[in-house]
């Protein structure tokens, strides 16, 4: 729901976090699932702070590019 709201606005890198909306989106991410996803993608253990950085980067790219398909590791 938060992602849809953000995607349906005239979003730019400069205004992405107006009113804390990008921070709110990052905070609703399931960190355990994100950790499992990135570890499967990279084939190595990732500390929580790096997971948070990767989540932020992926979400930012996703929003600014209008969405894209994600690669799901097997």
C-alpha positions as CSV (number, residue, x, y, z in Angstrom):
1,X,0.0,0.0,0.0
2,X,2.8,2.4,0.9
3,X,4.7,1.4,-2.2
4,X,1.6,2.0,-4.4
5,X,1.1,5.5,-2.9
6,X,4.8,6.4,-3.5
7,X,4.7,5.0,-7.0
8,X,1.6,7.0,-7.9
9,X,3.2,10.4,-7.1
10,X,5.5,12.5,-9.2
11,X,8.6,11.1,-7.4
12,X,12.1,12.3,-7.8
13,X,15.3,11.6,-5.9
14,X,15.0,15.0,-4.4
15,X,11.5,14.6,-3.0
16,X,11.4,10.9,-2.4
17,X,11.5,11.2,1.4
18,X,9.2,14.2,1.8
19,X,7.0,13.7,4.8
20,X,9.1,10.6,5.7
21,X,7.3,8.5,3.2
22,X,10.4,6.7,1.9
23,X,11.5,6.0,5.5
24,X,8.1,4.6,6.2
25,X,8.3,2.3,3.2
26,X,11.7,1.1,4.3
27,X,10.4,0.4,7.8
28,X,7.6,-1.8,6.6
29,X,10.0,-4.2,4.9
30,X,10.2,-7.7,6.4
31,X,13.9,-7.7,7.4
32,X,14.1,-11.5,7.8
33,X,12.8,-12.0,4.3
34,X,15.0,-9.3,2.9
35,X,18.1,-10.9,4.6
36,X,17.2,-14.3,3.2
37,X,16.7,-12.8,-0.3
38,X,20.0,-10.9,-0.4
39,X,21.9,-13.8,1.1
40,X,20.5,-16.2,-1.5
41,X,21.3,-13.7,-4.2
42,X,24.9,-13.2,-3.1
43,X,25.5,-16.7,-1.7
44,X,27.0,-15.3,1.6
45,X,25.9,-14.1,5.0
46,X,25.1,-10.4,5.2
47,X,25.1,-8.4,8.5
48,X,21.8,-6.6,9.3
49,X,23.1,-3.1,8.6
50,X,24.2,-4.1,5.1
51,X,20.7,-5.7,4.5
52,X,19.2,-2.3,5.5
53,X,21.5,-0.5,3.0
54,X,20.7,-3.0,0.2
55,X,16.9,-2.7,0.9
56,X,17.1,1.1,0.7
57,X,19.1,1.0,-2.5
58,X,16.8,-1.6,-4.2
59,X,13.6,0.3,-3.1
60,X,15.1,3.6,-4.3
61,X,16.0,2.1,-7.7
62,X,12.6,0.4,-7.9
63,X,10.6,3.6,-7.2
64,X,12.7,5.9,-9.4
65,X,12.6,3.5,-12.3
66,X,8.8,3.0,-12.1
67,X,9.2,-0.6,-11.0
68,X,11.0,-3.6,-12.5
69,X,11.1,-7.4,-12.2
70,X,13.3,-8.8,-9.5
71,X,15.7,-11.7,-9.9
72,X,14.7,-14.5,-7.5
73,X,17.6,-16.8,-6.6
74,X,16.8,-20.5,-6.6
